[in-house]
Amino acid sequence: MSFGNVCVNMTARTVTKNNLPVLLSLREFDLLAALCAHKNKAVAKEKLLSEVWGAFSMVEPATLTVHIRWLREKLEDDPAKPVWIKTVYKVGYLLEAAE
């Protein structure tokens, strides 16, 4: 899957930006994969926490926020003004990618 200058290979679990490898932690990749699976749809924070950390994990919602910030820092050209990984107010997050 690709969006902008980012390419995500789900099978190899690799990510490139401008054809250069992007090093992601296991959780960061799992979070990106979950967003890719629901691209162009707002995903509730609770759903992301369940999909990435497990349904019965006791992870604080702030952990998700931090991981989103790290993804933006690695993938967005300007993390302060994200183009792809967007916050959906009072819902969760959205990966906006062309079809």
N, CA, C and O atoms as a GROMACS GRO file, in nm:
protein
  396
    1MET      N    1   0.085  -0.118   0.000
    1MET     CA    2   0.000   0.000   0.000
    1MET      C    3   0.089   0.123   0.000
    1MET      O    4   0.194   0.126   0.064
    2SER      N    5   0.045   0.225  -0.073
    2SER     CA    6   0.121   0.350  -0.080
    2SER      C    7   0.031   0.469  -0.053
    2SER      O    8  -0.088   0.468  -0.085
    3PHE      N    9   0.090   0.571   0.008
    3PHE     CA   10   0.023   0.700   0.022
    3PHE      C   11   0.132   0.806   0.018
    3PHE      O   12   0.229   0.802   0.094
    4GLY      N   13   0.114   0.901  -0.073
    4GLY     CA   14   0.217   1.002  -0.092
    4GLY      C   15   0.349   0.937  -0.129
    4GLY      O   16   0.354   0.854  -0.220
    5ASN      N   17   0.455   0.973  -0.058
    5ASN     CA   18   0.588   0.918  -0.085
    5ASN      C   19   0.622   0.802   0.009
    5ASN      O   20   0.739   0.765   0.024
    6VAL      N   21   0.519   0.744   0.072
    6VAL     CA   22   0.536   0.635   0.168
    6VAL      C   23   0.481   0.506   0.107
    6VAL      O   24   0.372   0.504   0.050
    7CYS      N   25   0.559   0.398   0.121
    7CYS     CA   26   0.515   0.267   0.073
    7CYS      C   27   0.524   0.169   0.189
    7CYS      O   28   0.627   0.158   0.255
    8VAL      N   29   0.413   0.097   0.214
    8VAL     CA   30   0.406   0.001   0.324
    8VAL      C   31   0.393  -0.139   0.263
    8VAL      O   32   0.298  -0.166   0.189
    9ASN      N   33   0.487  -0.226   0.295
    9ASN     CA   34   0.482  -0.365   0.250
    9ASN      C   35   0.439  -0.450   0.369
    9ASN      O   36   0.519  -0.477   0.458
   10MET      N   37   0.312  -0.491   0.369
   10MET     CA   38   0.258  -0.566   0.482
   10MET      C   39   0.323  -0.703   0.497
   10MET      O   40   0.344  -0.749   0.609
   11THR      N   41   0.353  -0.769   0.387
   11THR     CA   42   0.411  -0.902   0.393
   11THR      C   43   0.552  -0.899   0.453
   11THR      O   44   0.584  -0.980   0.540
   12ALA      N   45   0.634  -0.806   0.405
   12ALA     CA   46   0.772  -0.797   0.454
   12ALA      C   47   0.783  -0.713   0.581
   12ALA      O   48   0.888  -0.707   0.644
   13ARG      N   49   0.672  -0.646   0.618
   13ARG     CA   50   0.668  -0.557   0.736
   13ARG      C   51   0.774  -0.449   0.726
   13ARG      O   52   0.848  -0.422   0.821
   14THR      N   53   0.780  -0.387   0.607
   14THR     CA   54   0.876  -0.280   0.585
   14THR      C   55   0.803  -0.154   0.540
   14THR      O   56   0.693  -0.160   0.485
   15VAL      N   57   0.866  -0.040   0.565
   15VAL     CA   58   0.812   0.089   0.523
   15VAL      C   59   0.925   0.168   0.461
   15VAL      O   60   1.037   0.171   0.512
   16THR      N   61   0.895   0.233   0.348
   16THR     CA   62   0.991   0.323   0.287
   16THR      C   63   0.927   0.460   0.267
   16THR      O   64   0.806   0.471   0.246
   17LYS      N   65   1.010   0.563   0.273
   17LYS     CA   66   0.967   0.700   0.244
   17LYS      C   67   1.071   0.758   0.150
   17LYS      O   68   1.190   0.758   0.181
   18ASN      N   69   1.026   0.806   0.035
   18ASN     CA   70   1.118   0.853  -0.070
   18ASN      C   71   1.219   0.744  -0.106
   18ASN      O   72   1.337   0.772  -0.128
   19ASN      N   73   1.172   0.620  -0.110
   19ASN     CA   74   1.253   0.502  -0.144
   19ASN      C   75   1.364   0.473  -0.044
   19ASN      O   76   1.456   0.397  -0.074
   20LEU      N   77   1.358   0.532   0.075
   20LEU     CA   78   1.454   0.505   0.181
   20LEU      C   79   1.382   0.432   0.294
   20LEU      O   80   1.268   0.465   0.326
   21PRO      N   81   1.448   0.332   0.356
   21PRO     CA   82   1.381   0.258   0.463
   21PRO      C   83   1.350   0.346   0.584
   21PRO      O   84   1.427   0.434   0.622
   22VAL      N   85   1.233   0.320   0.643
   22VAL     CA   86   1.192   0.387   0.766
   22VAL      C   87   1.188   0.280   0.874
   22VAL      O   88   1.119   0.179   0.861
   23LEU      N   89   1.263   0.303   0.981
   23LEU     CA   90   1.267   0.205   1.090
   23LEU      C   91   1.152   0.231   1.187
   23LEU      O   92   1.144   0.336   1.249
   24LEU      N   93   1.064   0.133   1.198
   24LEU     CA   94   0.951   0.141   1.290
   24LEU      C   95   0.963   0.030   1.394
   24LEU      O   96   1.012  -0.079   1.364
   25SER      N   97   0.918   0.059   1.515
   25SER     CA   98   0.911  -0.045   1.617
   25SER      C   99   0.798  -0.141   1.578
   25SER      O  100   0.719  -0.112   1.488
   26LEU      N  101   0.792  -0.255   1.645
   26LEU     CA  102   0.685  -0.351   1.617
   26LEU      C  103   0.547  -0.289   1.636
   26LEU      O  104   0.459  -0.307   1.553
   27ARG      N  105   0.528  -0.215   1.746
   27ARG     CA  106   0.398  -0.152   1.774
   27ARG      C  107   0.368  -0.043   1.672
   27ARG      O  108   0.254  -0.030   1.627
   28GLU      N  109   0.468   0.035   1.635
   28GLU     CA  110   0.446   0.140   1.535
   28GLU      C  111   0.400   0.077   1.404
   28GLU      O  112   0.306   0.127   1.341
   29PHE      N  113   0.465  -0.032   1.362
   29PHE     CA  114   0.422  -0.097   1.238
   29PHE      C  115   0.283  -0.154   1.252
   29PHE      O  116   0.201  -0.139   1.161
   30ASP      N  117   0.253  -0.219   1.365
   30ASP     CA  118   0.119  -0.275   1.386
   30ASP      C  119   0.012  -0.165   1.383
   30ASP      O  120  -0.097  -0.186   1.330
   31LEU      N  121   0.044  -0.051   1.440
   31LEU     CA  122  -0.050   0.062   1.439
   31LEU      C  123  -0.070   0.113   1.296
   31LEU      O  124  -0.183   0.138   1.255
   32LEU      N  125   0.039   0.128   1.223
   32LEU     CA  126   0.028   0.171   1.084
   32LEU      C  127  -0.051   0.069   1.002
   32LEU      O  128  -0.133   0.107   0.919
   33ALA      N  129  -0.027  -0.059   1.025
   33ALA     CA  130  -0.100  -0.164   0.953
   33ALA      C  131  -0.250  -0.156   0.984
   33ALA      O  132  -0.332  -0.175   0.894
   34ALA      N  133  -0.284  -0.130   1.109
   34ALA     CA  134  -0.426  -0.118   1.146
   34ALA      C  135  -0.489   0.002   1.077
   34ALA      O  136  -0.602  -0.006   1.029
   35LEU      N  137  -0.416   0.113   1.071
   35LEU     CA  138  -0.468   0.232   1.001
   35LEU      C  139  -0.482   0.203   0.852
   35LEU      O  140  -0.579   0.246   0.789
   36CYS      N  141  -0.386   0.132   0.794
   36CYS     CA  142  -0.392   0.095   0.652
   36CYS      C  143  -0.513   0.006   0.624
   36CYS      O  144  -0.578   0.020   0.520
   37ALA      N  145  -0.541  -0.085   0.714
   37ALA     CA  146  -0.654  -0.178   0.697
   37ALA      C  147  -0.787  -0.103   0.694
   37ALA      O  148  -0.884  -0.151   0.636
   38HIS      N  149  -0.792   0.014   0.755
   38HIS     CA  150  -0.914   0.094   0.760
   38HIS      C  151  -0.895   0.229   0.690
   38HIS      O  152  -0.956   0.328   0.728
   39LYS      N  153  -0.810   0.232   0.588
   39LYS     CA  154  -0.776   0.360   0.526
   39LYS      C  155  -0.900   0.437   0.482
   39LYS      O  156  -1.000   0.381   0.437
   40ASN      N  157  -0.890   0.567   0.498
   40ASN     CA  158  -0.996   0.661   0.463
   40ASN      C  159  -1.122   0.646   0.550
   40ASN      O  160  -1.228   0.696   0.515
   41LYS      N  161  -1.107   0.576   0.663
   41LYS     CA  162  -1.218   0.563   0.758
   41LYS      C  163  -1.166   0.600   0.896
   41LYS      O  164  -1.057   0.560   0.936
   42ALA      N  165  -1.245   0.675   0.969
   42ALA     CA  166  -1.208   0.709   1.106
   42ALA      C  167  -1.214   0.583   1.191
   42ALA      O  168  -1.312   0.509   1.188
   43VAL      N  169  -1.107   0.559   1.267
   43VAL     CA  170  -1.100   0.441   1.354
   43VAL      C  171  -1.097   0.490   1.498
   43VAL      O  172  -1.014   0.572   1.536
   44ALA      N  173  -1.189   0.438   1.578
   44ALA     CA  174  -1.198   0.477   1.718
   44ALA      C  175  -1.070   0.439   1.792
   44ALA      O  176  -1.007   0.338   1.763
   45LYS      N  177  -1.034   0.523   1.888
   45LYS     CA  178  -0.915   0.496   1.969
   45LYS      C  179  -0.922   0.359   2.035
   45LYS      O  180  -0.824   0.285   2.037
   46GLU      N  181  -1.039   0.326   2.088
   46GLU     CA  182  -1.057   0.198   2.156
   46GLU      C  183  -1.033   0.081   2.061
   46GLU      O  184  -0.974  -0.020   2.100
   47LYS      N  185  -1.078   0.094   1.937
   47LYS     CA  186  -1.059  -0.012   1.837
   47LYS      C  187  -0.910  -0.028   1.806
   47LYS      O  188  -0.861  -0.141   1.795
   48LEU      N  189  -0.838   0.083   1.790
   48LEU     CA  190  -0.695   0.076   1.764
   48LEU      C  191  -0.621   0.013   1.881
   48LEU      O  192  -0.533  -0.071   1.862
   49LEU      N  193  -0.656   0.054   2.002
   49LEU     CA  194  -0.592  -0.005   2.120
   49LEU      C  195  -0.615  -0.155   2.125
   49LEU      O  196  -0.523  -0.232   2.155
   50SER      N  197  -0.737  -0.198   2.094
   50SER     CA  198  -0.771  -0.340   2.095
   50SER      C  199  -0.696  -0.416   1.986
   50SER      O  200  -0.643  -0.525   2.011
   51GLU      N  201  -0.691  -0.359   1.865
   51GLU     CA  202  -0.626  -0.427   1.752
   51GLU      C  203  -0.475  -0.434   1.768
   51GLU      O  204  -0.413  -0.535   1.732
   52VAL      N  205  -0.415  -0.330   1.822
   52VAL     CA  206  -0.269  -0.323   1.827
   52VAL      C  207  -0.213  -0.380   1.957
   52VAL      O  208  -0.113  -0.453   1.954
   53TRP      N  209  -0.274  -0.349   2.069
   53TRP     CA  210  -0.221  -0.394   2.198
   53TRP      C  211  -0.295  -0.515   2.255
   53TRP      O  212  -0.247  -0.578   2.349
   54GLY      N  213  -0.411  -0.548   2.199
   54GLY     CA  214  -0.486  -0.664   2.246
   54GLY      C  215  -0.609  -0.621   2.323
   54GLY      O  216  -0.609  -0.519   2.392
   55ALA      N  217  -0.714  -0.699   2.312
   55ALA     CA  218  -0.844  -0.665   2.369
   55ALA      C  219  -0.841  -0.650   2.520
   55ALA      O  220  -0.919  -0.572   2.576
   56PHE      N  221  -0.754  -0.724   2.588
   56PHE     CA  222  -0.755  -0.722   2.734
   56PHE      C  223  -0.633  -0.651   2.794
   56PHE      O  224  -0.603  -0.668   2.912
   57SER      N  225  -0.565  -0.572   2.711
   57SER     CA  226  -0.448  -0.502   2.764
   57SER      C  227  -0.492  -0.382   2.846
   57SER      O  228  -0.601  -0.328   2.827
   58MET      N  229  -0.407  -0.343   2.937
   58MET     CA  230  -0.437  -0.230   3.025
   58MET      C  231  -0.355  -0.107   2.982
   58MET      O  232  -0.298  -0.038   3.066
   59VAL      N  233  -0.351  -0.081   2.853
   59VAL     CA  234  -0.273   0.029   2.799
   59VAL      C  235  -0.351   0.159   2.813
   59VAL      O  236  -0.471   0.165   2.786
   60GLU      N  237  -0.282   0.263   2.856
   60GLU     CA  238  -0.344   0.395   2.869
   60GLU      C  239  -0.367   0.455   2.730
   60GLU      O  240  -0.285   0.435   2.641
   61PRO      N  241  -0.477   0.528   2.711
   61PRO     CA  242  -0.502   0.592   2.581
   61PRO      C  243  -0.389   0.686   2.540
   61PRO      O  244  -0.367   0.706   2.420
   62ALA      N  245  -0.318   0.743   2.636
   62ALA     CA  246  -0.207   0.833   2.602
   62ALA      C  247  -0.096   0.760   2.527
   62ALA      O  248  -0.023   0.821   2.450
   63THR      N  249  -0.084   0.629   2.549
   63THR     CA  250   0.015   0.549   2.478
   63THR      C  251  -0.012   0.552   2.328
   63THR      O  252   0.080   0.564   2.248
   64LEU      N  253  -0.139   0.542   2.290
   64LEU     CA  254  -0.177   0.550   2.150
   64LEU      C  255  -0.139   0.686   2.093
   64LEU      O  256  -0.086   0.694   1.982
   65THR      N  257  -0.166   0.791   2.166
   65THR     CA  258  -0.133   0.927   2.122
   65THR      C  259   0.016   0.941   2.096
   65THR      O  260   0.057   1.001   1.996
   66VAL      N  261   0.096   0.887   2.184
   66VAL     CA  262   0.242   0.894   2.169
   66VAL      C  263   0.287   0.816   2.044
   66VAL      O  264   0.371   0.865   1.968
   67HIS      N  265   0.232   0.698   2.023
   67HIS     CA  266   0.269   0.618   1.906
   67HIS      C  267   0.226   0.687   1.776
   67HIS      O  268   0.298   0.680   1.677
   68ILE      N  269   0.112   0.751   1.776
   68ILE     CA  270   0.068   0.827   1.659
   68ILE      C  271   0.168   0.940   1.632
   68ILE      O  272   0.205   0.964   1.518
   69ARG      N  273   0.210   1.010   1.738
   69ARG     CA  274   0.307   1.118   1.721
   69ARG      C  275   0.437   1.064   1.660
   69ARG      O  276   0.493   1.126   1.570
   70TRP      N  277   0.484   0.950   1.710
   70TRP     CA  278   0.607   0.892   1.656
   70TRP      C  279   0.590   0.855   1.509
   70TRP      O  280   0.682   0.876   1.429
   71LEU      N  281   0.475   0.799   1.471
   71LEU     CA  282   0.450   0.767   1.330
   71LEU      C  283   0.452   0.893   1.244
   71LEU      O  284   0.511   0.895   1.136
   72ARG      N  285   0.386   0.996   1.293
   72ARG     CA  286   0.384   1.122   1.218
   72ARG      C  287   0.526   1.178   1.200
   72ARG      O  288   0.560   1.227   1.093
   73GLU      N  289   0.606   1.170   1.306
   73GLU     CA  290   0.743   1.222   1.297
   73GLU      C  291   0.826   1.146   1.194
   73GLU      O  292   0.914   1.203   1.131
   74LYS      N  293   0.796   1.018   1.177
   74LYS     CA  294   0.872   0.936   1.082
   74LYS      C  295   0.817   0.940   0.940
   74LYS      O  296   0.892   0.922   0.844
   75LEU      N  297   0.685   0.963   0.926
   75LEU     CA  298   0.623   0.951   0.794
   75LEU      C  299   0.576   1.082   0.731
   75LEU      O  300   0.577   1.095   0.609
   76GLU      N  301   0.538   1.177   0.812
   76GLU     CA  302   0.485   1.304   0.759
   76GLU      C  303   0.600   1.400   0.727
   76GLU      O  304   0.703   1.398   0.795
   77ASP      N  305   0.584   1.482   0.624
   77ASP     CA  306   0.684   1.584   0.593
   77ASP      C  307   0.684   1.692   0.701
   77ASP      O  308   0.790   1.742   0.738
   78ASP      N  309   0.565   1.727   0.750
   78ASP     CA  310   0.552   1.823   0.860
   78ASP      C  311   0.459   1.761   0.965
   78ASP      O  312   0.337   1.771   0.953
   79PRO      N  313   0.517   1.696   1.068
   79PRO     CA  314   0.433   1.627   1.168
   79PRO      C  315   0.332   1.718   1.238
   79PRO      O  316   0.229   1.670   1.285
   80ALA      N  317   0.360   1.848   1.245
   80ALA     CA  318   0.267   1.941   1.310
   80ALA      C  319   0.143   1.965   1.224
   80ALA      O  320   0.039   2.006   1.275
   81LYS      N  321   0.154   1.941   1.094
   81LYS     CA  322   0.041   1.957   1.001
   81LYS      C  323   0.029   1.829   0.919
   81LYS      O  324   0.064   1.828   0.801
   82PRO      N  325  -0.021   1.722   0.981
   82PRO     CA  326  -0.025   1.593   0.912
   82PRO      C  327  -0.116   1.592   0.790
   82PRO      O  328  -0.225   1.649   0.791
   83VAL      N  329  -0.067   1.527   0.686
   83VAL     CA  330  -0.142   1.514   0.561
   83VAL      C  331  -0.210   1.378   0.555
   83VAL      O  332  -0.321   1.365   0.502
   84TRP      N  333  -0.144   1.275   0.611
   84TRP     CA  334  -0.197   1.139   0.599
   84TRP      C  335  -0.260   1.087   0.728
   84TRP      O  336  -0.372   1.037   0.727
   85ILE      N  337  -0.188   1.099   0.839
   85ILE     CA  338  -0.239   1.045   0.965
   85ILE      C  339  -0.308   1.159   1.040
   85ILE      O  340  -0.242   1.243   1.103
   86LYS      N  341  -0.439   1.161   1.033
   86LYS     CA  342  -0.516   1.273   1.086
   86LYS      C  343  -0.593   1.234   1.212
   86LYS      O  344  -0.635   1.119   1.228
   87THR      N  345  -0.611   1.331   1.298
   87THR     CA  346  -0.692   1.314   1.418
   87THR      C  347  -0.837   1.345   1.382
   87THR      O  348  -0.865   1.447   1.320
   88VAL      N  349  -0.927   1.258   1.422
   88VAL     CA  350  -1.070   1.282   1.404
   88VAL      C  351  -1.124   1.315   1.543
   88VAL      O  352  -1.130   1.228   1.630
   89TYR      N  353  -1.161   1.439   1.562
   89TYR     CA  354  -1.201   1.490   1.693
   89TYR      C  355  -1.307   1.402   1.759
   89TYR      O  356  -1.409   1.370   1.698
   90LYS      N  357  -1.282   1.364   1.884
   90LYS     CA  358  -1.372   1.283   1.966
   90LYS      C  359  -1.400   1.143   1.910
   90LYS      O  360  -1.492   1.075   1.956
   91VAL      N  361  -1.320   1.100   1.812
   91VAL     CA  362  -1.338   0.964   1.757
   91VAL      C  363  -1.207   0.887   1.768
   91VAL      O  364  -1.197   0.791   1.845
   92GLY      N  365  -1.108   0.928   1.691
   92GLY     CA  366  -0.981   0.855   1.687
   92GLY      C  367  -0.892   0.910   1.580
   92GLY      O  368  -0.861   1.029   1.577
   93TYR      N  369  -0.850   0.820   1.490
   93TYR     CA  370  -0.753   0.857   1.385
   93TYR      C  371  -0.795   0.803   1.250
   93TYR      O  372  -0.875   0.710   1.240
   94LEU      N  373  -0.737   0.864   1.147
   94LEU     CA  374  -0.772   0.832   1.009
   94LEU      C  375  -0.646   0.835   0.926
   94LEU      O  376  -0.567   0.929   0.936
   95LEU      N  377  -0.625   0.733   0.842
   95LEU     CA  378  -0.520   0.737   0.742
   95LEU      C  379  -0.585   0.777   0.612
   95LEU      O  380  -0.662   0.701   0.554
   96GLU      N  381  -0.553   0.896   0.567
   96GLU     CA  382  -0.611   0.947   0.443
   96GLU      C  383  -0.518   0.913   0.329
   96GLU      O  384  -0.407   0.965   0.320
   97ALA      N  385  -0.565   0.824   0.240
   97ALA     CA  386  -0.483   0.778   0.128
   97ALA      C  387  -0.570   0.769   0.003
   97ALA      O  388  -0.687   0.733   0.010
   98ALA      N  389  -0.509   0.803  -0.110
   98ALA     CA  390  -0.581   0.794  -0.236
   98ALA      C  391  -0.612   0.649  -0.267
   98ALA      O  392  -0.535   0.559  -0.233
   99GLU      N  393  -0.724   0.627  -0.331
   99GLU     CA  394  -0.764   0.489  -0.366
   99GLU      C  395  -0.680   0.436  -0.480
   99GLU      O  396  -0.699   0.322  -0.523
   0.00000   0.00000   0.00000
